Amino acid sequence: MRRSRIAAYVGSLLLAVGAVLTGAGSAQAATGPYVALGDSYSSGVGAGSYIGSSGDCKRSTKAHPYLWAAANSPSSFAFTACSGARTGDVLANQLSPLNSSTALVSISIGGNDAGFADVMTTCVLQSDSSCISRINTARAYVDSTLPGRLDNVYTQIRAKAPNARVVVIGYPRFYKLGQSCLGLSEAKRKAINDASDHLNAAVARRAAAHAFTFGDVRTTFTGHEICSGSSWLHSVNWLNIGESYHPTASGQSGGYLPVLNGAA
């Protein structure tokens, strides 16, 4: 009996040591060089506290890549995400920090290619039918053209950072439906949410095809959409139109950061 207790103790000790060693290995990998690519949802537009040197890219110290780097102390952190970026901008301007030592890459991209700003402008200013027509045009682009453009970006990321874990982060649904809420009609809100789902599905498929991890933020934003009463997204901001329909600082820390933490 005593020998059984000793054997059990030794076994438990060995398991604990193994867990510590495994954890140490994971931590070491996670704190290698980190590169944050993408559009305004990665740069942090809408979160405030913009880094002066980032200019019109509006990189924020409250953006989820910056928060992750502050919490995990990677050996280096390159933050090249930029407001308004499309896939071609990532290829032309954002990939230079990547190399064979890069351990982690995060990216959100595709919304601007699909005409996000024009969709939202049309839906805010025009009729239900005009809004839905513009959304249908964007959905057709997502089906026909965006996959190839995402493939080009993802292929270049893997070529330049062959050893990195790559996390492709999606977009939230914008509206809580079935609520009394000033602004867009329920038909417009539903069409916008459905379009976001359509875009996320396309991005997730291409990420999977490249063996990248897709980070779905729709779950973390549930209950914090516009019209929820506890929104983590700006609605139309007529005083700062560029922040409209972007995550607030709470959206970055409460909606995006947990998804990056879970996938990194």
N, C-alpha and C positions, 0 to 999 in steps of 0.2 A: 504493500500500500504506500509506504513511504517512498519507495523507488518510483512508483507511478506519479506521485506528486512532484518529485524532483524532475522526472522526465517531462511532465507537463509544463513545469516552470521553465526548464531549459528550452522546450519547444516554443513557448510564448516569448521568451527572451529573443530567440533567433528570429521569430516573426517580426518582433518590434524593431530589431536591428535592421532587418531587411526593408521594412517600411521606411525607416529613417534614411537608409541609403538610397532607396528608390525616390523618395521625396527630394533628397538633396540633388539627385541627378536631374529630376524634372525642373527644379528651381534653377539649376545652372543653365539648362537649355532655354528656359523661359526668359532669362535675363541676358541672353545674347543680343546682338544688334537688332533693333526694331525699326521698321520703316512704315510710315503711315501715308498711304496714297488715297486719292479719290477726289470727291466733289465737296460741296458745301456741307453735306451731312457729316462728313469726316473732318472738315476744317473747323467746323463749329459755328457757322453763321447762325445767328439768333441767340447764341449763348453769352455774348458780350466778352469783355476782357480780351480784346484782340491784341495780338502781338504786333507792335508797331512796324517791325521790319517785314512783316508778311504782306503789307500793302493791301491791294484789292483782293488778295486770296483770303483775307480775314480768318487767319488761323487763331484759334482761341485757346487760352490756358484752361478753359472749362470744357473743351472738346474731349470726347472719350479717348482718343489716342494720347493726348497730353496727360489726362488723368491716369491712364494705364501706365504710362512711362513713369510718372511721379510715384506711383505705388509700387512698381516692380523694379525700378532702377536698372533698366537694360544697360549693357556696356556702351551702347550708343543709341541715339534716337534721332532719326531723320523724319521731319514732318513736312511733306511736300504736297499734301492735299490742298486743293484750291477751290474757292467759290467759283461756280459756273463751269467747272471742268467737265469736258466730255471725254470719251474714250481716246480721241486723237490727241487731246491735251495731256492725258496721262502718258501716252507713248512719247510725245515730243518733249515734255518738260519735267516729268516726275520720277523717272526710273533710275536716274544716275546714282543714287545712293545704294542701289541693290548690288550685291556681290555674293560670292560663294559662302561668306561667313554670316550673311543675314539669317537670323533665326526666326523672325516673325515678320510677316507683312499683313497689314489690314487694308481693305479698300472698299469704298462704296462708289459705284459708278453705273451709269446707264440712264438715270432719270433725265439728265439734261439732253442726252442724245434723243430721247423719246419726246422731247419738247415740253418738259414739265412746266416751265414758266409760262409758255404760251397757252397750255391747257388751263392753268389756273386763272390766267388773265381773262381768257374767253369765258370761263365758267363764272367768274365774279361779275363781269360786265355785260354778258349777253344772256340770251334766253336758254331755257332748258334744252331745247332742240339743238341750238348752236353748240352748247357745252358738250352734249352727248355726241354730236357729230365730230367735234374736235378730238374727243377722247377716242372715238372709234378709229380716227386717223392715227393716233398715237399707238393704239393697240396693234394696228396693222404693221406699223414700223417695228414694234417689239417682236412681232412674229417673223417678219421678212428680213430685216436688216440688222437689228441689234445683236442677234446671236453671233454673227460673224465678227462684229466689232468687239464684242466681249472676248471672243476666242483670240483675237489678235493681242489684246491686252494681257490676257491670262497666259498665253504662250510666251510672251516676252518676259513677264514676271518670272515664270519658271525657268526660262533660259538664263536670266541674269541672277536669279537667287535659287539655285538648284536644291539647296538644303533647307530652305525656309518652310515653316508652316504658314500657309496662306489662308486668311480668314476673309471671306467676301461677305460684307454686311449689307443687309437689305434695307428697306424703307418701311415706315409705319403706315397703318391705315390712318387716315386723317380725321375722320368724323365718327362720333358715336351716334348711331342712328336711333330713330324713334323718340327723340328728345325735342322738347320745345326749345328752339334756338334761333336767334336772329341771324340773318345772313342768307346763305344759299338754301335753295329748296331741298327737300328730302330726295327728290329724284337726282339732283346734281350730286348731293353728298354720297348717295349709294353708287352712282356711276364712278365717282372719283375713287371710292374705296375699292370697288371691283377692279378698276384700272391698276391700283397699287398692288392688289393681289396678282394680277396678270403679269405685271412687271417683275414682282418678286419670284414668281414661278419660273419665268424665263431666265432670270439671273441665277437662280438656284440650280437649274438644269445645266447651265454652262459651267458653273463652279464645280458641280459633281463630275462633269465630263473631264475636268482637269485635275480631279482628286483634291480639290480645295474644299475647305469647310465653309458652309453657308451659315451665317449668323442671322437668325430670324428675329427681328425686334418687335413683331406684331404682338407677341404675347406680353412682353414687358410693357408695351404701351397700352394694353387693354385697360380701360377705365381711365385713361389719361388722354383720350383723343379730344379734339375740338368738340364742344358741346357737352362734354362730360361733367363740367363743373370743377374739374381738377386737371385742366389741360397741360400737357407738357409740350404743346405745339403752339406757335404763334398763329393766330388767324390773320386776316388782312391787317397790316400795320401801315396806315396811310402816311405816317410820319417817317417810317423807315421801311419802304416797300420791299427791300431786299431781304428783310427778315421774315416776311410773310411765309407761312407754311413750313417753317423750319423749327427744329427742336429748341426749346429753351435750355438754360443751364440744367434744370431738373431733368429734362428729356435726355440730355447727354449723360448725366450721372446716374439717373434711375432707369432709363430706357436702353441706352446704347452700351454703357460700360459693363453692366452685368452680362450682356451677350458676348462682348469681347472677352471678359474674364472667363466665361464658360468655354469658349472656343480656343483661346490662346494656348 
